[in-house]
Amino acid sequence: MSVIDSRAKLILAAKKLNGEWHQAQEAWRDENARQFERQFMSTLELNVRAAVLAMERMGTALESAQHDCKNDPGPHR
């Protein structure tokens, strides 16, 4: 699985989790829900964004390395 595929899976999983969280909030509206939102959901969203950005950079670096390796004539003798 490529970094780009993994990135796409992470984005889809985060969207699904966010949708499930919004659905849970319809019934769970107490202080514990607000605390859960602050402690976990908000932090998770920021971490997912950071991971997606890192995966984009990693994918670009890997593509560049693959391109460089294909064009490398090898050691000069």
N, CA, C, O and CB atoms as a CASP TS submission, in Angstrom:
PFRMAT TS
TARGET T0000
AUTHOR 0000-0000-0000
METHOD Language model
MODEL 1
PARENT N/A
ATOM      1  N   MET     1       0.842  -1.168   0.000  1.00  0.00           N
ATOM      2  CA  MET     1       0.000   0.000   0.000  1.00  0.00           C
ATOM      3  C   MET     1       0.896   1.243   0.000  1.00  0.00           C
ATOM      4  O   MET     1       1.854   1.329   0.767  1.00  0.00           O
ATOM      5  CB  MET     1      -0.962  -0.008   1.219  1.00  0.00           C
ATOM      6  N   SER     2       0.576   2.180  -0.851  1.00  0.00           N
ATOM      7  CA  SER     2       1.384   3.391  -0.956  1.00  0.00           C
ATOM      8  C   SER     2       1.019   4.394   0.141  1.00  0.00           C
ATOM      9  O   SER     2       0.000   4.268   0.820  1.00  0.00           O
ATOM     10  CB  SER     2       1.206   4.032  -2.338  1.00  0.00           C
ATOM     11  N   VAL     3       1.868   5.364   0.279  1.00  0.00           N
ATOM     12  CA  VAL     3       1.607   6.428   1.258  1.00  0.00           C
ATOM     13  C   VAL     3       0.327   7.176   0.882  1.00  0.00           C
ATOM     14  O   VAL     3      -0.454   7.558   1.752  1.00  0.00           O
ATOM     15  CB  VAL     3       2.809   7.415   1.337  1.00  0.00           C
ATOM     16  N   ILE     4       0.123   7.379  -0.403  1.00  0.00           N
ATOM     17  CA  ILE     4      -1.073   8.093  -0.870  1.00  0.00           C
ATOM     18  C   ILE     4      -2.332   7.286  -0.540  1.00  0.00           C
ATOM     19  O   ILE     4      -3.340   7.850  -0.113  1.00  0.00           O
ATOM     20  CB  ILE     4      -0.989   8.362  -2.401  1.00  0.00           C
ATOM     21  N   ASP     5      -2.271   5.962  -0.738  1.00  0.00           N
ATOM     22  CA  ASP     5      -3.417   5.114  -0.391  1.00  0.00           C
ATOM     23  C   ASP     5      -3.689   5.157   1.112  1.00  0.00           C
ATOM     24  O   ASP     5      -4.837   5.246   1.547  1.00  0.00           O
ATOM     25  CB  ASP     5      -3.170   3.661  -0.845  1.00  0.00           C
ATOM     26  N   SER     6      -2.621   5.091   1.887  1.00  0.00           N
ATOM     27  CA  SER     6      -2.765   5.148   3.349  1.00  0.00           C
ATOM     28  C   SER     6      -3.339   6.489   3.783  1.00  0.00           C
ATOM     29  O   SER     6      -4.180   6.547   4.680  1.00  0.00           O
ATOM     30  CB  SER     6      -1.408   4.907   4.038  1.00  0.00           C
ATOM     31  N   ARG     7      -2.890   7.558   3.155  1.00  0.00           N
ATOM     32  CA  ARG     7      -3.400   8.896   3.454  1.00  0.00           C
ATOM     33  C   ARG     7      -4.909   8.952   3.183  1.00  0.00           C
ATOM     34  O   ARG     7      -5.676   9.476   3.991  1.00  0.00           O
ATOM     35  CB  ARG     7      -2.654   9.968   2.610  1.00  0.00           C
ATOM     36  N   ALA     8      -5.315   8.410   2.045  1.00  0.00           N
ATOM     37  CA  ALA     8      -6.739   8.408   1.693  1.00  0.00           C
ATOM     38  C   ALA     8      -7.551   7.609   2.710  1.00  0.00           C
ATOM     39  O   ALA     8      -8.642   8.023   3.100  1.00  0.00           O
ATOM     40  CB  ALA     8      -6.944   7.829   0.280  1.00  0.00           C
ATOM     41  N   LYS     9      -7.016   6.459   3.140  1.00  0.00           N
ATOM     42  CA  LYS     9      -7.715   5.648   4.141  1.00  0.00           C
ATOM     43  C   LYS     9      -7.838   6.398   5.468  1.00  0.00           C
ATOM     44  O   LYS     9      -8.878   6.342   6.124  1.00  0.00           O
ATOM     45  CB  LYS     9      -6.983   4.314   4.356  1.00  0.00           C
ATOM     46  N   LEU    10      -6.783   7.090   5.854  1.00  0.00           N
ATOM     47  CA  LEU    10      -6.822   7.863   7.095  1.00  0.00           C
ATOM     48  C   LEU    10      -7.876   8.962   7.011  1.00  0.00           C
ATOM     49  O   LEU    10      -8.636   9.166   7.957  1.00  0.00           O
ATOM     50  CB  LEU    10      -5.442   8.471   7.397  1.00  0.00           C
ATOM     51  N   ILE    11      -7.926   9.665   5.895  1.00  0.00           N
ATOM     52  CA  ILE    11      -8.913  10.733   5.719  1.00  0.00           C
ATOM     53  C   ILE    11     -10.336  10.170   5.798  1.00  0.00           C
ATOM     54  O   ILE    11     -11.197  10.744   6.466  1.00  0.00           O
ATOM     55  CB  ILE    11      -8.696  11.453   4.366  1.00  0.00           C
ATOM     56  N   LEU    12     -10.577   9.056   5.121  1.00  0.00           N
ATOM     57  CA  LEU    12     -11.913   8.443   5.162  1.00  0.00           C
ATOM     58  C   LEU    12     -12.282   7.974   6.564  1.00  0.00           C
ATOM     59  O   LEU    12     -13.415   8.161   7.006  1.00  0.00           O
ATOM     60  CB  LEU    12     -11.983   7.265   4.195  1.00  0.00           C
ATOM     61  N   ALA    13     -11.334   7.370   7.257  1.00  0.00           N
ATOM     62  CA  ALA    13     -11.603   6.907   8.622  1.00  0.00           C
ATOM     63  C   ALA    13     -11.898   8.080   9.552  1.00  0.00           C
ATOM     64  O   ALA    13     -12.784   7.997  10.402  1.00  0.00           O
ATOM     65  CB  ALA    13     -10.412   6.098   9.158  1.00  0.00           C
ATOM     66  N   ALA    14     -11.153   9.171   9.388  1.00  0.00           N
ATOM     67  CA  ALA    14     -11.384  10.355  10.220  1.00  0.00           C
ATOM     68  C   ALA    14     -12.750  10.962   9.941  1.00  0.00           C
ATOM     69  O   ALA    14     -13.439  11.397  10.864  1.00  0.00           O
ATOM     70  CB  ALA    14     -10.292  11.399   9.982  1.00  0.00           C
ATOM     71  N   LYS    15     -13.146  10.993   8.665  1.00  0.00           N
ATOM     72  CA  LYS    15     -14.469  11.522   8.313  1.00  0.00           C
ATOM     73  C   LYS    15     -15.577  10.650   8.905  1.00  0.00           C
ATOM     74  O   LYS    15     -16.577  11.154   9.415  1.00  0.00           O
ATOM     75  CB  LYS    15     -14.626  11.610   6.779  1.00  0.00           C
ATOM     76  N   LYS    16     -15.380   9.338   8.827  1.00  0.00           N
ATOM     77  CA  LYS    16     -16.375   8.418   9.387  1.00  0.00           C
ATOM     78  C   LYS    16     -16.486   8.604  10.902  1.00  0.00           C
ATOM     79  O   LYS    16     -17.588   8.682  11.444  1.00  0.00           O
ATOM     80  CB  LYS    16     -16.009   6.953   9.053  1.00  0.00           C
ATOM     81  N   LEU    17     -15.345   8.674  11.575  1.00  0.00           N
ATOM     82  CA  LEU    17     -15.341   8.875  13.018  1.00  0.00           C
ATOM     83  C   LEU    17     -16.008  10.194  13.385  1.00  0.00           C
ATOM     84  O   LEU    17     -16.781  10.258  14.341  1.00  0.00           O
ATOM     85  CB  LEU    17     -13.913   8.838  13.557  1.00  0.00           C
ATOM     86  N   ASN    18     -15.712  11.231  12.637  1.00  0.00           N
ATOM     87  CA  ASN    18     -16.316  12.541  12.898  1.00  0.00           C
ATOM     88  C   ASN    18     -17.836  12.483  12.726  1.00  0.00           C
ATOM     89  O   ASN    18     -18.578  13.068  13.515  1.00  0.00           O
ATOM     90  CB  ASN    18     -15.715  13.607  11.959  1.00  0.00           C
ATOM     91  N   GLY    19     -18.287  11.782  11.701  1.00  0.00           N
ATOM     92  CA  GLY    19     -19.729  11.619  11.488  1.00  0.00           C
ATOM     93  C   GLY    19     -20.383  10.851  12.625  1.00  0.00           C
ATOM     94  O   GLY    19     -21.467  11.211  13.085  1.00  0.00           O
ATOM     95  N   GLU    20     -19.728   9.802  13.072  1.00  0.00           N
ATOM     96  CA  GLU    20     -20.240   9.015  14.200  1.00  0.00           C
ATOM     97  C   GLU    20     -20.263   9.859  15.475  1.00  0.00           C
ATOM     98  O   GLU    20     -21.192   9.761  16.278  1.00  0.00           O
ATOM     99  CB  GLU    20     -19.380   7.747  14.414  1.00  0.00           C
ATOM    100  N   TRP    21     -19.236  10.684  15.650  1.00  0.00           N
ATOM    101  CA  TRP    21     -19.198  11.549  16.831  1.00  0.00           C
ATOM    102  C   TRP    21     -20.355  12.543  16.808  1.00  0.00           C
ATOM    103  O   TRP    21     -21.006  12.761  17.830  1.00  0.00           O
ATOM    104  CB  TRP    21     -17.855  12.299  16.908  1.00  0.00           C
ATOM    105  N   HIS    22     -20.612  13.140  15.657  1.00  0.00           N
ATOM    106  CA  HIS    22     -21.731  14.087  15.568  1.00  0.00           C
ATOM    107  C   HIS    22     -23.065  13.401  15.850  1.00  0.00           C
ATOM    108  O   HIS    22     -23.961  13.985  16.459  1.00  0.00           O
ATOM    109  CB  HIS    22     -21.764  14.744  14.181  1.00  0.00           C
ATOM    110  N   GLN    23     -23.180  12.167  15.402  1.00  0.00           N
ATOM    111  CA  GLN    23     -24.401  11.408  15.681  1.00  0.00           C
ATOM    112  C   GLN    23     -24.523  11.129  17.183  1.00  0.00           C
ATOM    113  O   GLN    23     -25.611  11.245  17.748  1.00  0.00           O
ATOM    114  CB  GLN    23     -24.409  10.078  14.883  1.00  0.00           C
ATOM    115  N   ALA    24     -23.428  10.767  17.821  1.00  0.00           N
ATOM    116  CA  ALA    24     -23.447  10.500  19.264  1.00  0.00           C
ATOM    117  C   ALA    24     -23.797  11.766  20.047  1.00  0.00           C
ATOM    118  O   ALA    24     -24.452  11.697  21.087  1.00  0.00           O
ATOM    119  CB  ALA    24     -22.083   9.950  19.730  1.00  0.00           C
ATOM    120  N   GLN    25     -23.360  12.914  19.544  1.00  0.00           N
ATOM    121  CA  GLN    25     -23.634  14.176  20.241  1.00  0.00           C
ATOM    122  C   GLN    25     -25.120  14.518  20.276  1.00  0.00           C
ATOM    123  O   GLN    25     -25.552  15.301  21.122  1.00  0.00           O
ATOM    124  CB  GLN    25     -22.873  15.307  19.578  1.00  0.00           C
ATOM    125  N   GLU    26     -25.894  13.951  19.387  1.00  0.00           N
ATOM    126  CA  GLU    26     -27.331  14.201  19.404  1.00  0.00           C
ATOM    127  C   GLU    26     -27.970  13.679  20.682  1.00  0.00           C
ATOM    128  O   GLU    26     -28.957  14.235  21.163  1.00  0.00           O
ATOM    129  CB  GLU    26     -27.994  13.561  18.191  1.00  0.00           C
ATOM    130  N   ALA    27     -27.404  12.608  21.229  1.00  0.00           N
ATOM    131  CA  ALA    27     -27.967  12.022  22.449  1.00  0.00           C
ATOM    132  C   ALA    27     -27.110  12.298  23.687  1.00  0.00           C
ATOM    133  O   ALA    27     -27.607  12.241  24.812  1.00  0.00           O
ATOM    134  CB  ALA    27     -28.133  10.525  22.271  1.00  0.00           C
ATOM    135  N   TRP    28     -25.847  12.591  23.484  1.00  0.00           N
ATOM    136  CA  TRP    28     -24.913  12.767  24.603  1.00  0.00           C
ATOM    137  C   TRP    28     -24.528  14.230  24.693  1.00  0.00           C
ATOM    138  O   TRP    28     -23.653  14.694  23.962  1.00  0.00           O
ATOM    139  CB  TRP    28     -23.646  11.876  24.432  1.00  0.00           C
ATOM    140  N   ARG    29     -25.185  14.965  25.597  1.00  0.00           N
ATOM    141  CA  ARG    29     -25.018  16.416  25.643  1.00  0.00           C
ATOM    142  C   ARG    29     -24.625  16.938  27.022  1.00  0.00           C
ATOM    143  O   ARG    29     -24.885  18.100  27.335  1.00  0.00           O
ATOM    144  CB  ARG    29     -26.286  17.081  25.204  1.00  0.00           C
ATOM    145  N   ASP    30     -24.018  16.117  27.833  1.00  0.00           N
ATOM    146  CA  ASP    30     -23.674  16.567  29.182  1.00  0.00           C
ATOM    147  C   ASP    30     -22.223  17.068  29.248  1.00  0.00           C
ATOM    148  O   ASP    30     -21.537  17.160  28.231  1.00  0.00           O
ATOM    149  CB  ASP    30     -23.886  15.425  30.191  1.00  0.00           C
ATOM    150  N   GLU    31     -21.786  17.381  30.443  1.00  0.00           N
ATOM    151  CA  GLU    31     -20.428  17.881  30.633  1.00  0.00           C
ATOM    152  C   GLU    31     -19.383  16.848  30.218  1.00  0.00           C
ATOM    153  O   GLU    31     -18.329  17.210  29.694  1.00  0.00           O
ATOM    154  CB  GLU    31     -20.216  18.278  32.087  1.00  0.00           C
ATOM    155  N   ASN    32     -19.666  15.573  30.448  1.00  0.00           N
ATOM    156  CA  ASN    32     -18.726  14.525  30.026  1.00  0.00           C
ATOM    157  C   ASN    32     -18.536  14.523  28.512  1.00  0.00           C
ATOM    158  O   ASN    32     -17.427  14.302  28.026  1.00  0.00           O
ATOM    159  CB  ASN    32     -19.219  13.148  30.489  1.00  0.00           C
ATOM    160  N   ALA    33     -19.593  14.764  27.778  1.00  0.00           N
ATOM    161  CA  ALA    33     -19.492  14.837  26.315  1.00  0.00           C
ATOM    162  C   ALA    33     -18.630  16.021  25.897  1.00  0.00           C
ATOM    163  O   ALA    33     -17.797  15.899  24.999  1.00  0.00           O
ATOM    164  CB  ALA    33     -20.894  14.949  25.675  1.00  0.00           C
ATOM    165  N   ARG    34     -18.823  17.149  26.538  1.00  0.00           N
ATOM    166  CA  ARG    34     -18.019  18.334  26.210  1.00  0.00           C
ATOM    167  C   ARG    34     -16.550  18.105  26.555  1.00  0.00           C
ATOM    168  O   ARG    34     -15.657  18.518  25.814  1.00  0.00           O
ATOM    169  CB  ARG    34     -18.550  19.573  26.960  1.00  0.00           C
ATOM    170  N   GLN    35     -16.311  17.450  27.676  1.00  0.00           N
ATOM    171  CA  GLN    35     -14.941  17.145  28.073  1.00  0.00           C
ATOM    172  C   GLN    35     -14.309  16.148  27.087  1.00  0.00           C
ATOM    173  O   GLN    35     -13.147  16.297  26.709  1.00  0.00           O
ATOM    174  CB  GLN    35     -14.909  16.578  29.516  1.00  0.00           C
ATOM    175  N   PHE    36     -15.066  15.153  26.682  1.00  0.00           N
ATOM    176  CA  PHE    36     -14.576  14.181  25.696  1.00  0.00           C
ATOM    177  C   PHE    36     -14.212  14.900  24.400  1.00  0.00           C
ATOM    178  O   PHE    36     -13.177  14.621  23.796  1.00  0.00           O
ATOM    179  CB  PHE    36     -15.641  13.080  25.425  1.00  0.00           C
ATOM    180  N   GLU    37     -15.060  15.816  23.984  1.00  0.00           N
ATOM    181  CA  GLU    37     -14.810  16.612  22.767  1.00  0.00           C
ATOM    182  C   GLU    37     -13.488  17.362  22.882  1.00  0.00           C
ATOM    183  O   GLU    37     -12.660  17.317  21.973  1.00  0.00           O
ATOM    184  CB  GLU    37     -15.969  17.614  22.517  1.00  0.00           C
ATOM    185  N   ARG    38     -13.295  18.049  24.002  1.00  0.00           N
ATOM    186  CA  ARG    38     -12.062  18.837  24.205  1.00  0.00           C
ATOM    187  C   ARG    38     -10.836  17.946  24.296  1.00  0.00           C
ATOM    188  O   ARG    38      -9.815  18.218  23.664  1.00  0.00           O
ATOM    189  CB  ARG    38     -12.172  19.687  25.474  1.00  0.00           C
ATOM    190  N   GLN    39     -10.937  16.889  25.079  1.00  0.00           N
ATOM    191  CA  GLN    39      -9.768  16.042  25.342  1.00  0.00           C
ATOM    192  C   GLN    39      -9.374  15.165  24.172  1.00  0.00           C
ATOM    193  O   GLN    39      -8.186  14.988  23.904  1.00  0.00           O
ATOM    194  CB  GLN    39     -10.028  15.176  26.528  1.00  0.00           C
ATOM    195  N   PHE    40     -10.352  14.615  23.473  1.00  0.00           N
ATOM    196  CA  PHE    40     -10.036  13.604  22.479  1.00  0.00           C
ATOM    197  C   PHE    40     -10.358  14.019  21.045  1.00  0.00           C
ATOM    198  O   PHE    40      -9.496  13.939  20.170  1.00  0.00           O
ATOM    199  CB  PHE    40     -10.769  12.354  22.803  1.00  0.00           C
ATOM    200  N   MET    41     -11.558  14.450  20.807  1.00  0.00           N
ATOM    201  CA  MET    41     -11.963  14.699  19.424  1.00  0.00           C
ATOM    202  C   MET    41     -11.226  15.893  18.815  1.00  0.00           C
ATOM    203  O   MET    41     -10.774  15.817  17.673  1.00  0.00           O
ATOM    204  CB  MET    41     -13.464  14.933  19.357  1.00  0.00           C
ATOM    205  N   SER    42     -11.102  16.973  19.549  1.00  0.00           N
ATOM    206  CA  SER    42     -10.391  18.142  19.017  1.00  0.00           C
ATOM    207  C   SER    42      -8.925  17.820  18.790  1.00  0.00           C
ATOM    208  O   SER    42      -8.355  18.193  17.765  1.00  0.00           O
ATOM    209  CB  SER    42     -10.525  19.340  19.969  1.00  0.00           C
ATOM    210  N   THR    43      -8.321  17.135  19.734  1.00  0.00           N
ATOM    211  CA  THR    43      -6.916  16.751  19.616  1.00  0.00           C
ATOM    212  C   THR    43      -6.723  15.783  18.456  1.00  0.00           C
ATOM    213  O   THR    43      -5.762  15.901  17.696  1.00  0.00           O
ATOM    214  CB  THR    43      -6.414  16.121  20.925  1.00  0.00           C
ATOM    215  N   LEU    44      -7.628  14.835  18.324  1.00  0.00           N
ATOM    216  CA  LEU    44      -7.534  13.857  17.250  1.00  0.00           C
ATOM    217  C   LEU    44      -7.589  14.537  15.887  1.00  0.00           C
ATOM    218  O   LEU    44      -6.828  14.188  14.983  1.00  0.00           O
ATOM    219  CB  LEU    44      -8.654  12.824  17.371  1.00  0.00           C
ATOM    220  N   GLU    45      -8.477  15.494  15.742  1.00  0.00           N
ATOM    221  CA  GLU    45      -8.598  16.200  14.470  1.00  0.00           C
ATOM    222  C   GLU    45      -7.292  16.897  14.102  1.00  0.00           C
ATOM    223  O   GLU    45      -6.854  16.834  12.953  1.00  0.00           O
ATOM    224  CB  GLU    45      -9.738  17.219  14.533  1.00  0.00           C
ATOM    225  N   LEU    46      -6.675  17.556  15.066  1.00  0.00           N
ATOM    226  CA  LEU    46      -5.396  18.221  14.810  1.00  0.00           C
ATOM    227  C   LEU    46      -4.311  17.213  14.450  1.00  0.00           C
ATOM    228  O   LEU    46      -3.508  17.458  13.550  1.00  0.00           O
ATOM    229  CB  LEU    46      -4.966  19.037  16.032  1.00  0.00           C
ATOM    230  N   ASN    47      -4.283  16.089  15.144  1.00  0.00           N
ATOM    231  CA  ASN    47      -3.280  15.055  14.870  1.00  0.00           C
ATOM    232  C   ASN    47      -3.483  14.415  13.501  1.00  0.00           C
ATOM    233  O   ASN    47      -2.512  14.111  12.807  1.00  0.00           O
ATOM    234  CB  ASN    47      -3.323  13.982  15.952  1.00  0.00           C
ATOM    235  N   VAL    48      -4.720  14.212  13.117  1.00  0.00           N
ATOM    236  CA  VAL    48      -4.992  13.647  11.790  1.00  0.00           C
ATOM    237  C   VAL    48      -4.530  14.625  10.714  1.00  0.00           C
ATOM    238  O   VAL    48      -3.915  14.215   9.730  1.00  0.00           O
ATOM    239  CB  VAL    48      -6.507  13.326  11.620  1.00  0.00           C
ATOM    240  N   ARG    49      -4.817  15.900  10.890  1.00  0.00           N
ATOM    241  CA  ARG    49      -4.353  16.900   9.913  1.00  0.00           C
ATOM    242  C   ARG    49      -2.835  16.899   9.791  1.00  0.00           C
ATOM    243  O   ARG    49      -2.298  16.966   8.686  1.00  0.00           O
ATOM    244  CB  ARG    49      -4.838  18.299  10.308  1.00  0.00           C
ATOM    245  N   ALA    50      -2.147  16.824  10.922  1.00  0.00           N
ATOM    246  CA  ALA    50      -0.681  16.795  10.914  1.00  0.00           C
ATOM    247  C   ALA    50      -0.180  15.526  10.225  1.00  0.00           C
ATOM    248  O   ALA    50       0.785  15.578   9.462  1.00  0.00           O
ATOM    249  CB  ALA    50      -0.125  16.878  12.357  1.00  0.00           C
ATOM    250  N   ALA    51      -0.821  14.398  10.483  1.00  0.00           N
ATOM    251  CA  ALA    51      -0.415  13.139   9.869  1.00  0.00           C
ATOM    252  C   ALA    51      -0.636  13.167   8.359  1.00  0.00           C
ATOM    253  O   ALA    51       0.202  12.682   7.598  1.00  0.00           O
ATOM    254  CB  ALA    51      -1.184  11.972  10.491  1.00  0.00           C
ATOM    255  N   VAL    52      -1.750  13.730   7.930  1.00  0.00           N
ATOM    256  CA  VAL    52      -2.047  13.827   6.494  1.00  0.00           C
ATOM    257  C   VAL    52      -0.992  14.699   5.807  1.00  0.00           C
ATOM    258  O   VAL    52      -0.502  14.352   4.732  1.00  0.00           O
ATOM    259  CB  VAL    52      -3.476  14.411   6.261  1.00  0.00           C
ATOM    260  N   LEU    53      -0.654  15.805   6.414  1.00  0.00           N
ATOM    261  CA  LEU    53       0.377  16.679   5.848  1.00  0.00           C
ATOM    262  C   LEU    53       1.721  15.947   5.779  1.00  0.00           C
ATOM    263  O   LEU    53       2.417  16.023   4.767  1.00  0.00           O
ATOM    264  CB  LEU    53       0.512  17.974   6.688  1.00  0.00           C
ATOM    265  N   ALA    54       2.084  15.245   6.844  1.00  0.00           N
ATOM    266  CA  ALA    54       3.342  14.488   6.856  1.00  0.00           C
ATOM    267  C   ALA    54       3.327  13.401   5.781  1.00  0.00           C
ATOM    268  O   ALA    54       4.343  13.157   5.131  1.00  0.00           O
ATOM    269  CB  ALA    54       3.583  13.858   8.247  1.00  0.00           C
ATOM    270  N   MET    55       2.190  12.753   5.595  1.00  0.00           N
ATOM    271  CA  MET    55       2.082  11.705   4.581  1.00  0.00           C
ATOM    272  C   MET    55       2.199  12.290   3.176  1.00  0.00           C
ATOM    273  O   MET    55       2.779  11.661   2.290  1.00  0.00           O
ATOM    274  CB  MET    55       0.754  10.952   4.730  1.00  0.00           C
ATOM    275  N   GLU    56       1.657  13.483   2.966  1.00  0.00           N
ATOM    276  CA  GLU    56       1.805  14.144   1.670  1.00  0.00           C
ATOM    277  C   GLU    56       3.283  14.435   1.389  1.00  0.00           C
ATOM    278  O   GLU    56       3.780  14.189   0.290  1.00  0.00           O
ATOM    279  CB  GLU    56       0.978  15.454   1.630  1.00  0.00           C
ATOM    280  N   ARG    57       3.964  14.956   2.391  1.00  0.00           N
ATOM    281  CA  ARG    57       5.393  15.247   2.230  1.00  0.00           C
ATOM    282  C   ARG    57       6.190  13.972   2.007  1.00  0.00           C
ATOM    283  O   ARG    57       7.100  13.940   1.179  1.00  0.00           O
ATOM    284  CB  ARG    57       5.931  15.991   3.457  1.00  0.00           C
ATOM    285  N   MET    58       5.851  12.929   2.739  1.00  0.00           N
ATOM    286  CA  MET    58       6.546  11.654   2.590  1.00  0.00           C
ATOM    287  C   MET    58       6.315  11.086   1.189  1.00  0.00           C
ATOM    288  O   MET    58       7.244  10.578   0.560  1.00  0.00           O
ATOM    289  CB  MET    58       6.075  10.650   3.665  1.00  0.00           C
ATOM    290  N   GLY    59       5.103  11.170   0.715  1.00  0.00           N
ATOM    291  CA  GLY    59       4.791  10.685  -0.632  1.00  0.00           C
ATOM    292  C   GLY    59       5.577  11.427  -1.689  1.00  0.00           C
ATOM    293  O   GLY    59       6.092  10.821  -2.629  1.00  0.00           O
ATOM    294  N   THR    60       5.672  12.738  -1.540  1.00  0.00           N
ATOM    295  CA  THR    60       6.454  13.546  -2.477  1.00  0.00           C
ATOM    296  C   THR    60       7.928  13.159  -2.430  1.00  0.00           C
ATOM    297  O   THR    60       8.568  13.021  -3.472  1.00  0.00           O
ATOM    298  CB  THR    60       6.291  15.041  -2.166  1.00  0.00           C
ATOM    299  N   ALA    61       8.464  12.986  -1.236  1.00  0.00           N
ATOM    300  CA  ALA    61       9.876  12.598  -1.091  1.00  0.00           C
ATOM    301  C   ALA    61      10.137  11.225  -1.698  1.00  0.00           C
ATOM    302  O   ALA    61      11.155  11.019  -2.358  1.00  0.00           O
ATOM    303  CB  ALA    61      10.283  12.599   0.391  1.00  0.00           C
ATOM    304  N   LEU    62       9.223  10.288  -1.476  1.00  0.00           N
ATOM    305  CA  LEU    62       9.395   8.942  -2.037  1.00  0.00           C
ATOM    306  C   LEU    62       9.320   8.958  -3.564  1.00  0.00           C
ATOM    307  O   LEU    62      10.096   8.277  -4.235  1.00  0.00           O
ATOM    308  CB  LEU    62       8.329   7.992  -1.472  1.00  0.00           C
ATOM    309  N   GLU    63       8.394   9.729  -4.104  1.00  0.00           N
ATOM    310  CA  GLU    63       8.291   9.849  -5.559  1.00  0.00           C
ATOM    311  C   GLU    63       9.569  10.434  -6.138  1.00  0.00           C
ATOM    312  O   GLU    63      10.061   9.975  -7.168  1.00  0.00           O
ATOM    313  CB  GLU    63       7.086  10.719  -5.948  1.00  0.00           C
ATOM    314  N   SER    64      10.098  11.439  -5.478  1.00  0.00           N
ATOM    315  CA  SER    64      11.333  12.065  -5.925  1.00  0.00           C
ATOM    316  C   SER    64      12.492  11.078  -5.869  1.00  0.00           C
ATOM    317  O   SER    64      13.297  11.016  -6.798  1.00  0.00           O
ATOM    318  CB  SER    64      11.646  13.297  -5.077  1.00  0.00           C
ATOM    319  N   ALA    65      12.583  10.309  -4.794  1.00  0.00           N
ATOM    320  CA  ALA    65      13.649   9.320  -4.658  1.00  0.00           C
ATOM    321  C   ALA    65      13.525   8.240  -5.728  1.00  0.00           C
ATOM    322  O   ALA    65      14.527   7.822  -6.309  1.00  0.00           O
ATOM    323  CB  ALA    65      13.619   8.686  -3.258  1.00  0.00           C
ATOM    324  N   GLN    66      12.310   7.792  -5.990  1.00  0.00           N
ATOM    325  CA  GLN    66      12.103   6.780  -7.027  1.00  0.00           C
ATOM    326  C   GLN    66      12.509   7.322  -8.393  1.00  0.00           C
ATOM    327  O   GLN    66      13.149   6.626  -9.182  1.00  0.00           O
ATOM    328  CB  GLN    66      10.633   6.322  -7.052  1.00  0.00           C
ATOM    329  N   HIS    67      12.136   8.554  -8.661  1.00  0.00           N
ATOM    330  CA  HIS    67      12.495   9.192  -9.929  1.00  0.00           C
ATOM    331  C   HIS    67      14.006   9.298 -10.057  1.00  0.00           C
ATOM    332  O   HIS    67      14.570   8.991 -11.107  1.00  0.00           O
ATOM    333  CB  HIS    67      11.850  10.587 -10.039  1.00  0.00           C
ATOM    334  N   ASP    68      14.659   9.733  -8.987  1.00  0.00           N
ATOM    335  CA  ASP    68      16.115   9.871  -9.007  1.00  0.00           C
ATOM    336  C   ASP    68      16.798   8.527  -9.216  1.00  0.00           C
ATOM    337  O   ASP    68      17.785   8.438  -9.946  1.00  0.00           O
ATOM    338  CB  ASP    68      16.606  10.507  -7.709  1.00  0.00           C
ATOM    339  N   CYS    69      16.283   7.485  -8.582  1.00  0.00           N
ATOM    340  CA  CYS    69      16.883   6.155  -8.727  1.00  0.00           C
ATOM    341  C   CYS    69      16.727   5.610 -10.135  1.00  0.00           C
ATOM    342  O   CYS    69      17.618   4.921 -10.631  1.00  0.00           O
ATOM    343  CB  CYS    69      16.263   5.188  -7.735  1.00  0.00           C
ATOM    344  N   LYS    70      15.617   5.906 -10.784  1.00  0.00           N
ATOM    345  CA  LYS    70      15.395   5.443 -12.156  1.00  0.00           C
ATOM    346  C   LYS    70      16.329   6.140 -13.126  1.00  0.00           C
ATOM    347  O   LYS    70      16.751   5.553 -14.122  1.00  0.00           O
ATOM    348  CB  LYS    70      13.946   5.675 -12.572  1.00  0.00           C
ATOM    349  N   ASN    71      16.652   7.395 -12.836  1.00  0.00           N
ATOM    350  CA  ASN    71      17.486   8.173 -13.740  1.00  0.00           C
ATOM    351  C   ASN    71      18.970   8.121 -13.402  1.00  0.00           C
ATOM    352  O   ASN    71      19.782   8.727 -14.100  1.00  0.00           O
ATOM    353  CB  ASN    71      17.032   9.590 -13.738  1.00  0.00           C
ATOM    354  N   ASP    72      19.332   7.413 -12.353  1.00  0.00           N
ATOM    355  CA  ASP    72      20.728   7.332 -11.941  1.00  0.00           C
ATOM    356  C   ASP    72      21.458   6.303 -12.808  1.00  0.00           C
ATOM    357  O   ASP    72      21.073   5.134 -12.826  1.00  0.00           O
ATOM    358  CB  ASP    72      20.838   6.961 -10.434  1.00  0.00           C
ATOM    359  N   PRO    73      22.505   6.721 -13.527  1.00  0.00           N
ATOM    360  CA  PRO    73      23.211   5.776 -14.400  1.00  0.00           C
ATOM    361  C   PRO    73      24.083   4.793 -13.631  1.00  0.00           C
ATOM    362  O   PRO    73      24.665   3.886 -14.225  1.00  0.00           O
ATOM    363  CB  PRO    73      24.066   6.532 -15.387  1.00  0.00           C
ATOM    364  N   GLY    74      24.177   4.963 -12.321  1.00  0.00           N
ATOM    365  CA  GLY    74      24.985   4.055 -11.517  1.00  0.00           C
ATOM    366  C   GLY    74      26.384   4.627 -11.310  1.00  0.00           C
ATOM    367  O   GLY    74      26.677   5.745 -11.736  1.00  0.00           O
ATOM    368  N   PRO    75      27.240   3.855 -10.658  1.00  0.00           N
ATOM    369  CA  PRO    75      28.595   4.348 -10.376  1.00  0.00           C
ATOM    370  C   PRO    75      29.393   4.519 -11.675  1.00  0.00           C
ATOM    371  O   PRO    75      29.307   3.718 -12.607  1.00  0.00           O
ATOM    372  CB  PRO    75      29.335   3.378  -9.420  1.00  0.00           C
ATOM    373  N   HIS    76      30.153   5.580 -11.685  1.00  0.00           N
ATOM    374  CA  HIS    76      31.009   5.847 -12.855  1.00  0.00           C
ATOM    375  C   HIS    76      32.337   5.143 -12.669  1.00  0.00           C
ATOM    376  O   HIS    76      32.942   5.224 -11.600  1.00  0.00           O
ATOM    377  CB  HIS    76      31.229   7.376 -13.063  1.00  0.00           C
ATOM    378  N   ARG    77      32.788   4.461 -13.690  1.00  0.00           N
ATOM    379  CA  ARG    77      34.064   3.747 -13.616  1.00  0.00           C
ATOM    380  C   ARG    77      35.012   4.266 -14.622  1.00  0.00           C
ATOM    381  O   ARG    77      36.141   3.786 -14.711  1.00  0.00           O
ATOM    382  CB  ARG    77      33.879   2.272 -13.812  1.00  0.00           C
TER
END
